[in-house]
Amino acid sequence: MFDELLTIAAGLALVVAVLSSQVQRGPVSGPLLALLVGVCVGPEVLGIVDVPTVMTEHSPLHEATRVLLAVSVMAVALRYPFRVARSRIRPVVVLLVVAMLGMALVTTALSAAVLGVGLGAAALLGAALCPTDPVLASSVVTGEPAERQITGRTRQLLSLESGANDGLALPLVLAAVAIAGTTHGGAALAESLWQVLGAVVFGVVAGALAGAALRTAEKHRTIQSGPLLVYTLLLALFVLGAAGLMRMDGVLAVFVAGLAFNATSTVSERAAENDNDEAVNRFIVLPLFTVFGAMLPWREWSEIGYGKLALLAVGVLLLRRLPIVLALKKPLSLAWRDALFLGWFGPIGVSALFYLTMEAHRLGTHHSVLAVGCLVVAVSTVVHGMTTTPALTLYRKSEERESGGRPREAG
């Protein structure tokens, strides 16, 4: 079973890599292609691979999403020079404090109203589905079409928000676990403070030391180009593992370490190597979505009812983020097209799977929450994957009308 799945997933990644420029301009994204391939080869369609559903085997998926998120948020932290990231602090904080909390509350309310579940289950869904996914967002903000058509500030806000809120969603998830389970609120608060504050301190120290070490190695010519290309990947894995040993928020620690490394190293001077990091981030997600597609819980969805699930998915995609970002248009200093773009592209993906499987591990298999969450992730992957190219085209046309056809400078 593993060999078949590995062959299919890696083969798809190779094909997408070879045709990467066409895929970026095509009607569907790489993660969507991988998801569809996984569904087709899974037990519900062709039956080429016979894998258990995510309901029975969620631990491996949790660890895979944890590693993938670490790699992704490290790429986000290194995507722009540190001075650029620092200049976006105020709007990113608004998105993290107001928008993320609003997304959690809206999703909680929708889950309770549509599914008729209790506050505990609704809160678990609201917390797990609120982060903006950095992996799926990468296909929106990176690559030649996005960099040519979308303003630099809008791409930067979406990138930095998605990198930071993956880790900062943890307190909301722990609060939801306390509501749904037997954990005391005080214990959840103490754990949140340790995980978040500890991750920030550890991330700053680890990233700064890694940056200083790299500068010293370059000065004395003790590092070669090959190891240099994987240096940040190894840093991400080290910080993730060490934070896990100390029971800290590993994803947040990696993002903070990446920012600290960005500020203290010469990484911003090596554009070609940053492009390689982005390429790795773009393609390693494909095997995960192939596996996820093969593990979808079709039976549980049928038991819940596809009508309810469809209504919830549509409600979440339309109401979870877009109205909130539009309401924040003025505080975020956004033009209407940028507010619409930023509000629509808050994809739900790997980060949601990470928190959904974390909740399932802590509370036992909570079938309704895990199954519903997987459905929303799958629908978001499909919808956002199919609307990326049309949205880029509409954005460009809107800007051309406003500027009288004058080309915008790349930013």
ZAPA-890595 format. One line per 4 residues: for each residue x negated, z negated, y of C-alpha. Coordinates in nm, 2 decimals, always signed. Layout:
// ZAPA-890595
X Z Y ~ ... $
//
This chain:
// ZAPA-890595
+0.00 +0.00 +0.00 ~ -0.27 -0.10 +0.25 ~ -0.48 +0.22 +0.18 ~ -0.17 +0.44 +0.24 $
-0.08 +0.27 +0.56 ~ -0.44 +0.26 +0.69 ~ -0.48 +0.64 +0.61 ~ -0.16 +0.72 +0.80 $
-0.22 +0.50 +1.10 ~ -0.58 +0.59 +1.15 ~ -0.51 +0.96 +1.09 ~ -0.24 +0.95 +1.36 $
-0.48 +0.78 +1.60 ~ -0.74 +1.05 +1.53 ~ -0.49 +1.33 +1.60 ~ -0.37 +1.16 +1.93 $
-0.74 +1.12 +2.03 ~ -0.81 +1.49 +1.98 ~ -0.50 +1.59 +2.17 ~ -0.51 +1.31 +2.42 $
-0.48 +1.52 +2.73 ~ -0.17 +1.70 +2.59 ~ -0.02 +1.37 +2.48 ~ -0.06 +1.22 +2.83 $
+0.13 +1.52 +2.98 ~ +0.38 +1.54 +2.70 ~ +0.74 +1.41 +2.67 ~ +0.65 +1.11 +2.45 $
+0.38 +0.85 +2.46 ~ +0.12 +0.77 +2.20 ~ +0.28 +0.43 +2.10 ~ +0.62 +0.60 +2.07 $
+0.47 +0.86 +1.83 ~ +0.31 +0.59 +1.63 ~ +0.64 +0.39 +1.61 ~ +0.83 +0.70 +1.49 $
+0.56 +0.78 +1.23 ~ +0.59 +0.42 +1.10 ~ +0.96 +0.44 +1.07 ~ +0.94 +0.77 +0.88 $
+0.68 +0.65 +0.63 ~ +0.84 +0.31 +0.59 ~ +1.07 +0.19 +0.31 ~ +1.39 +0.29 +0.50 $
+1.32 +0.66 +0.53 ~ +1.05 +0.83 +0.31 ~ +0.93 +0.52 +0.14 ~ +0.56 +0.64 +0.14 $
+0.46 +0.28 +0.21 ~ +0.64 -0.02 +0.08 ~ +0.57 -0.30 +0.33 ~ +0.77 -0.62 +0.38 $
+0.97 -0.65 +0.70 ~ +0.85 -0.85 +1.00 ~ +1.11 -1.12 +0.90 ~ +0.91 -1.22 +0.59 $
+0.55 -1.14 +0.70 ~ +0.52 -1.21 +1.07 ~ +0.19 -1.40 +1.05 ~ -0.04 -1.09 +1.01 $
+0.15 -0.92 +1.29 ~ +0.10 -1.22 +1.51 ~ -0.28 -1.22 +1.46 ~ -0.30 -0.84 +1.51 $
-0.11 -0.86 +1.84 ~ -0.33 -1.16 +1.95 ~ -0.64 -0.95 +1.91 ~ -0.50 -0.64 +2.06 $
-0.37 -0.83 +2.37 ~ -0.72 -0.98 +2.42 ~ -0.88 -0.63 +2.41 ~ -0.61 -0.50 +2.65 $
-0.62 -0.77 +2.91 ~ -1.00 -0.75 +2.92 ~ -0.97 -0.38 +2.99 ~ -0.71 -0.46 +3.27 $
-0.95 -0.72 +3.42 ~ -1.23 -0.46 +3.43 ~ -1.01 -0.17 +3.54 ~ -1.07 -0.21 +3.91 $
-1.36 -0.35 +4.12 ~ -1.32 -0.73 +4.17 ~ -1.28 -0.69 +4.55 ~ -0.97 -0.47 +4.48 $
-0.82 -0.72 +4.24 ~ -0.88 -1.00 +4.49 ~ -0.70 -0.80 +4.76 ~ -0.39 -0.79 +4.55 $
-0.36 -1.17 +4.49 ~ -0.05 -1.23 +4.71 ~ +0.18 -0.96 +4.57 ~ +0.07 -1.04 +4.22 $
+0.15 -1.41 +4.27 ~ +0.49 -1.31 +4.39 ~ +0.55 -1.10 +4.08 ~ +0.42 -1.38 +3.85 $
+0.61 -1.67 +4.01 ~ +0.94 -1.50 +4.11 ~ +0.97 -1.19 +3.90 ~ +0.85 -1.34 +3.57 $
+1.08 -1.64 +3.60 ~ +1.37 -1.42 +3.70 ~ +1.31 -1.19 +3.41 ~ +1.32 -1.49 +3.17 $
+1.64 -1.62 +3.32 ~ +1.82 -1.29 +3.32 ~ +1.72 -1.21 +2.96 ~ +1.83 -1.56 +2.86 $
+2.17 -1.52 +3.03 ~ +2.22 -1.17 +2.87 ~ +2.13 -1.30 +2.53 ~ +2.38 -1.58 +2.55 $
+2.66 -1.36 +2.69 ~ +2.62 -1.06 +2.46 ~ +2.52 -1.22 +2.13 ~ +2.71 -1.55 +2.17 $
+2.40 -1.75 +2.07 ~ +2.32 -2.10 +2.18 ~ +2.09 -2.20 +2.47 ~ +1.80 -2.25 +2.24 $
+1.80 -1.90 +2.08 ~ +1.88 -1.74 +2.42 ~ +1.59 -1.92 +2.58 ~ +1.35 -1.82 +2.31 $
+1.45 -1.45 +2.37 ~ +1.42 -1.49 +2.74 ~ +1.08 -1.64 +2.73 ~ +0.93 -1.40 +2.47 $
+1.07 -1.09 +2.64 ~ +0.98 -1.17 +3.00 ~ +0.61 -1.06 +3.01 ~ +0.52 -0.71 +3.12 $
+0.32 -0.56 +2.84 ~ -0.04 -0.45 +2.93 ~ -0.07 -0.22 +2.63 ~ +0.23 -0.01 +2.70 $
+0.17 -0.03 +3.08 ~ -0.17 +0.13 +3.03 ~ -0.01 +0.46 +2.94 ~ +0.18 +0.45 +3.27 $
-0.11 +0.36 +3.50 ~ -0.41 +0.52 +3.34 ~ -0.50 +0.88 +3.27 ~ -0.52 +1.18 +3.50 $
-0.15 +1.23 +3.56 ~ -0.09 +0.87 +3.67 ~ -0.40 +0.85 +3.88 ~ -0.32 +1.17 +4.06 $
+0.04 +1.10 +4.13 ~ +0.09 +0.72 +4.17 ~ -0.06 +0.53 +4.46 ~ -0.35 +0.31 +4.37 $
-0.18 -0.01 +4.50 ~ +0.12 +0.04 +4.28 ~ -0.09 +0.10 +3.97 ~ -0.31 -0.20 +4.05 $
-0.01 -0.43 +4.09 ~ +0.14 -0.32 +3.76 ~ -0.19 -0.36 +3.58 ~ -0.29 -0.70 +3.72 $
+0.06 -0.84 +3.67 ~ +0.07 -0.73 +3.31 ~ -0.27 -0.87 +3.24 ~ -0.19 -1.21 +3.40 $
+0.17 -1.27 +3.29 ~ +0.09 -1.23 +2.92 ~ -0.09 -1.56 +2.92 ~ +0.12 -1.73 +3.19 $
+0.43 -1.67 +2.99 ~ +0.31 -1.94 +2.74 ~ +0.46 -2.23 +2.94 ~ +0.80 -2.06 +2.93 $
+0.77 -2.00 +2.56 ~ +0.67 -2.37 +2.50 ~ +0.97 -2.48 +2.71 ~ +1.20 -2.26 +2.51 $
+1.05 -2.40 +2.18 ~ +1.12 -2.75 +2.31 ~ +1.48 -2.66 +2.39 ~ +1.54 -2.49 +2.05 $
+1.35 -2.73 +1.84 ~ +1.26 -3.10 +1.82 ~ +0.96 -3.10 +2.05 ~ +0.99 -3.34 +2.34 $
+0.98 -3.19 +2.69 ~ +0.69 -3.41 +2.79 ~ +0.49 -3.29 +2.50 ~ +0.56 -2.93 +2.59 $
+0.46 -2.99 +2.95 ~ +0.13 -3.16 +2.84 ~ +0.05 -2.88 +2.60 ~ +0.13 -2.62 +2.87 $
-0.10 -2.79 +3.12 ~ -0.39 -2.81 +2.87 ~ -0.35 -2.45 +2.74 ~ -0.32 -2.29 +3.09 $
-0.56 -2.50 +3.29 ~ -0.81 -2.52 +3.01 ~ -0.79 -2.15 +2.96 ~ -0.86 -2.08 +3.33 $
-1.16 -2.31 +3.35 ~ -1.30 -2.19 +3.02 ~ -1.24 -1.83 +3.11 ~ -1.42 -1.86 +3.45 $
-1.72 -2.03 +3.29 ~ -1.75 -1.79 +2.99 ~ -1.70 -1.48 +3.21 ~ -1.95 -1.59 +3.47 $
-2.21 -1.68 +3.21 ~ -2.16 -1.35 +3.04 ~ -2.20 -1.16 +3.37 ~ -2.52 -1.35 +3.45 $
-2.66 -1.28 +3.10 ~ -2.59 -0.91 +3.14 ~ -2.76 -0.89 +3.47 ~ -3.06 -1.07 +3.33 $
-3.07 -0.84 +3.03 ~ -3.05 -0.53 +3.25 ~ -3.32 -0.67 +3.48 ~ -3.56 -0.72 +3.19 $
-3.44 -0.41 +3.00 ~ -3.35 -0.61 +2.69 ~ -3.01 -0.44 +2.64 ~ -2.96 -0.08 +2.53 $
-2.67 +0.15 +2.61 ~ -2.51 +0.12 +2.27 ~ -2.46 -0.26 +2.27 ~ -2.36 -0.24 +2.64 $
-2.05 -0.03 +2.55 ~ -1.92 -0.30 +2.32 ~ -2.04 -0.60 +2.53 ~ -1.70 -0.67 +2.69 $
-1.52 -0.62 +2.36 ~ -1.74 -0.88 +2.20 ~ -1.69 -1.11 +2.50 ~ -1.31 -1.08 +2.46 $
-1.32 -1.17 +2.09 ~ -1.56 -1.46 +2.15 ~ -1.34 -1.61 +2.43 ~ -1.02 -1.55 +2.22 $
-1.17 -1.73 +1.92 ~ -1.32 -2.02 +2.11 ~ -1.01 -2.07 +2.31 ~ -0.81 -2.08 +1.99 $
-1.04 -2.35 +1.84 ~ -0.98 -2.56 +2.16 ~ -0.60 -2.50 +2.14 ~ -0.61 -2.31 +2.47 $
-0.42 -2.00 +2.58 ~ -0.65 -1.74 +2.44 ~ -0.50 -1.44 +2.61 ~ -0.51 -1.60 +2.95 $
-0.86 -1.72 +2.89 ~ -0.97 -1.36 +2.81 ~ -0.81 -1.22 +3.12 ~ -0.97 -1.48 +3.34 $
-1.31 -1.43 +3.17 ~ -1.28 -1.06 +3.24 ~ -1.21 -1.12 +3.61 ~ -1.51 -1.36 +3.63 $
-1.73 -1.11 +3.44 ~ -1.61 -0.84 +3.68 ~ -1.71 -1.05 +3.98 ~ -2.05 -1.15 +3.85 $
-2.18 -0.84 +3.67 ~ -2.24 -0.48 +3.75 ~ -1.95 -0.36 +3.54 ~ -1.78 -0.19 +3.84 $
-2.08 +0.03 +3.89 ~ -2.05 +0.18 +3.54 ~ -1.74 +0.40 +3.57 ~ -1.82 +0.60 +3.25 $
-1.83 +0.29 +3.04 ~ -1.51 +0.16 +3.19 ~ -1.35 +0.49 +3.08 ~ -1.47 +0.42 +2.73 $
-1.32 +0.08 +2.73 ~ -0.99 +0.23 +2.85 ~ -1.00 +0.49 +2.57 ~ -1.05 +0.22 +2.31 $
-0.76 +0.02 +2.45 ~ -0.54 +0.33 +2.45 ~ -0.60 +0.43 +2.09 ~ -0.63 +0.11 +1.89 $
-0.27 +0.03 +1.97 ~ -0.15 +0.32 +1.76 ~ -0.21 +0.16 +1.42 ~ -0.02 -0.15 +1.53 $
+0.29 +0.04 +1.63 ~ +0.27 +0.24 +1.31 ~ +0.28 -0.08 +1.11 ~ +0.55 -0.22 +1.33 $
+0.76 +0.09 +1.28 ~ +0.73 +0.05 +0.90 ~ +0.82 -0.33 +0.92 ~ +1.14 -0.30 +1.13 $
+1.42 -0.53 +1.01 ~ +1.70 -0.28 +0.96 ~ +1.91 -0.51 +0.73 ~ +1.91 -0.79 +0.98 $
+2.01 -0.56 +1.26 ~ +2.30 -0.43 +1.05 ~ +2.41 -0.79 +0.99 ~ +2.40 -0.88 +1.36 $
+2.58 -0.56 +1.46 ~ +2.44 -0.25 +1.62 ~ +2.70 -0.25 +1.90 ~ +2.59 -0.60 +2.02 $
+2.22 -0.50 +1.99 ~ +2.27 -0.18 +2.18 ~ +2.45 -0.36 +2.46 ~ +2.18 -0.62 +2.49 $
+1.90 -0.37 +2.48 ~ +2.06 -0.16 +2.76 ~ +2.13 -0.47 +2.96 ~ +1.78 -0.60 +2.93 $
+1.62 -0.27 +3.02 ~ +1.84 -0.22 +3.33 ~ +1.89 -0.58 +3.46 ~ +1.58 -0.78 +3.34 $
+1.34 -0.64 +3.60 ~ +1.46 -0.36 +3.82 ~ +1.70 -0.55 +4.04 ~ +1.45 -0.83 +4.09 $
+1.17 -0.60 +4.20 ~ +1.40 -0.41 +4.43 ~ +1.50 -0.75 +4.59 ~ +1.13 -0.82 +4.63 $
+1.06 -0.48 +4.79 ~ +0.99 -0.63 +5.14 ~ +0.77 -0.93 +5.03 ~ +0.58 -0.69 +4.81 $
+0.54 -0.43 +5.09 ~ +0.67 -0.15 +4.87 ~ +0.82 +0.18 +4.96 ~ +1.15 +0.26 +4.78 $
+0.98 +0.50 +4.53 ~ +0.71 +0.24 +4.45 ~ +0.97 -0.04 +4.41 ~ +1.17 +0.18 +4.17 $
+0.86 +0.28 +3.97 ~ +0.73 -0.08 +3.95 ~ +1.08 -0.21 +3.87 ~ +1.14 +0.03 +3.59 $
+0.80 +0.02 +3.43 ~ +0.79 -0.33 +3.30 ~ +0.77 -0.23 +2.93 ~ +0.83 -0.49 +2.65 $
+0.58 -0.45 +2.37 ~ +0.29 -0.62 +2.21 ~ +0.30 -0.93 +2.42 ~ +0.67 -0.98 +2.32 $
+0.58 -0.94 +1.95 ~ +0.30 -1.20 +2.00 ~ +0.54 -1.46 +2.14 ~ +0.83 -1.38 +1.91 $
+0.61 -1.43 +1.61 ~ +0.46 -1.75 +1.77 ~ +0.82 -1.88 +1.80 ~ +0.90 -1.79 +1.44 $
+0.59 -1.97 +1.32 ~ +0.66 -2.29 +1.52 ~ +1.03 -2.31 +1.44 ~ +1.05 -2.14 +1.10 $
+1.19 -1.80 +1.06 ~ +1.46 -1.78 +1.33 ~ +1.61 -1.46 +1.20 ~ +1.84 -1.38 +1.50 $
+1.57 -1.43 +1.76 ~ +1.30 -1.24 +1.58 ~ +1.53 -0.95 +1.47 ~ +1.68 -0.91 +1.82 $
+1.34 -0.93 +1.98 ~ +1.20 -0.66 +1.76 ~ +1.50 -0.44 +1.84 ~ +1.44 -0.47 +2.22 $
+1.07 -0.40 +2.17 ~ +1.14 -0.09 +1.97 ~ +1.40 +0.04 +2.23 ~ +1.16 -0.03 +2.52 $
+0.89 +0.16 +2.34 ~ +1.12 +0.46 +2.29 ~ +1.28 +0.45 +2.64 ~ +0.96 +0.39 +2.84 $
+0.77 +0.62 +2.63 ~ +1.01 +0.91 +2.70 ~ +1.05 +0.84 +3.07 ~ +0.69 +0.82 +3.17 $
+0.63 +1.19 +3.23 ~ +0.97 +1.25 +3.41 ~ +0.91 +0.94 +3.63 ~ +0.57 +1.06 +3.73 $
+0.72 +1.40 +3.83 ~ +1.00 +1.24 +4.03 ~ +0.75 +1.01 +4.21 ~ +0.53 +1.31 +4.30 $
+0.83 +1.51 +4.43 ~ +0.95 +1.22 +4.63 ~ +0.62 +1.18 +4.80 ~ +0.58 +1.55 +4.86 $
+0.92 +1.55 +5.04 ~ +0.82 +1.26 +5.26 ~ +0.47 +1.40 +5.34 ~ +0.59 +1.76 +5.39 $
+0.40 +1.89 +5.09 ~ +0.06 +1.75 +5.19 ~ -0.14 +1.63 +4.89 ~ -0.20 +1.26 +4.87 $
-0.56 +1.13 +4.85 ~ -0.63 +0.98 +4.51 ~ -0.64 +0.60 +4.52 $
//
